[in-house]
Amino acid sequence: MAETPIQMVTSVDQSDRKVPINLRQSGPTPVEMLISTRVRKSPYWHLSVEAGCWRATVYNRMYHPRGYVRPEDGGAMVEYDALVNHVTMWNVAVERQIRVAGPDAEAFVDYVITRDATRIKPMHGKYVILCNDKGGILNDPVLLRLGEDEFWFSLSDSDLMFWLQGVNHGLKFDVEIDEIDVSPVQIQGPKSEALMVDLVGEAIRDVPVYGLLAATVGGRDVIISQSGFSGEKGYEIYLRDATLYAEDMWNAVLEAGEKHNLMVIAPAHHRRIAAGILSWGQDLDAETLPFQCNLGYQVPRHKAADYIGKARLEEVRAQIEAGEPPYKTTLVGMKFGGKPVEDYANDFWLISSEEGGEPLGYVTSPWYSPELGCNIAMGYVPLAQAVLGTQLRIHLPDLYAETAGEPVAAEVVEMPFRPSVNPNAREIARAQGRDVAY
């Protein structure tokens, strides 16, 4: 039953945004999602339904599975157990692939990403961001370099193809920019390497993090990367001509996975939160600056070439170093009380100071961590409350509250919340004593 809606909270200062985040605590949405042709079905959609998918969201205008184990059977935490102890397959065809190919591909890509594209070797990839001229993050895809003159942007949730085509309309780089019929699945978990060896052979063991391998699975051509959205050891299988051959690849993975206890699950947001991995549209958007959300390392100090947003981002960095950041809130990690949060939040839960009073921030991504034995979350708070150890209060729905209507205690802590088997670029940069990556 839906909770009684309340008015939008206006006391959280969002005056630095053009469009404030909607902070109405409206609770569950008691409607049925309409299945129509305005939203695409991926080549794996029917296979996900066969595997037990019972709910979905919309991501990149495509149906995106978000649950296979029903709540009465243990729900998402059963899927979590499969991820951290065995191996899982995720339908992530919503990561649409936008190919940039042609003689000027490297120069064009270098102009639209903040990092240095010239340092990405063929058959390697990188996690990257693309910004607008105001420095806001438009997308944070994995960028794959298939060859000297061919790159694939594996998208998060925004229409990047239209942006790239629009940028090039006036600049006239000698490239073709199109969506291609390539759809990925993710293979994630501690047994993922053993499964991939069974699928494609011993060569997969030599593929580094973000390295690429051309292979066949189920007799069909694929590109495999060592990457993923979980913090666990994992891979992504990018199937070429996916509209034609989805069943061949998918069923080959299922067959090979039987002896490894393979389970088809939804993308594991509970695990990616623990790894400090961001979700575009939830933890960041086109009005978020990289420095606000732990992505400052994506803004190089020494990239000579110009790129979209460079002037503004360098200005912002100078403002930060002068003690005058141009934004009011920043993303932090938090541990908090209450009953275990074992499903997706349907609101941006509000945050107050330890002393109470009007809300001053909001939670973006909460979940329960079995390893830590408590709830964890990412969220935005004013800069003064972002110091490690700061005590806060989070306003939970009655479903999770210790006492109905009473906020629970929270503390600002360091992210990631637990070590990653596949560290993300920020973790690697920190371990090497760097604040930026190329």
Secondary structure, DSSP 8 states (H G I E B T S, - for coil): -----------S--TT-SS--------S--------TTSB--TTHHHHHHTT--EEEEETTEEEEEESS-GGGTTHHHHHHHHHHSEEEEE-TTS-EEEEESTTHHHHHHHHSSS-GGGS-TTEEEE--EE-TT--EEE--EEEEEETTEEEEE--SS-HHHHHHHHHHHH--S-EEEE-SEEEEEEESTTHHHHHHHHH-GGGGG--BTBEEEEEETTEEEEEEB--SSSSSEEEEEEETHHHHHHHHHHHHHHHHGGGTEEE----HHHHHHTT---BTTTB-TT--GGGTT-GGGS-SS--S--TTHHHHHHHHHHHHTT--S-SEEEEEEEE-SS---S--SS--EEEETTEEEEEEEEEEEEEETTTTEEEEEEEEEGGG-STT-EEEEE--TTT-SSTT--EEEEEE-SSSS--SS--HHHHHHHTT-S---
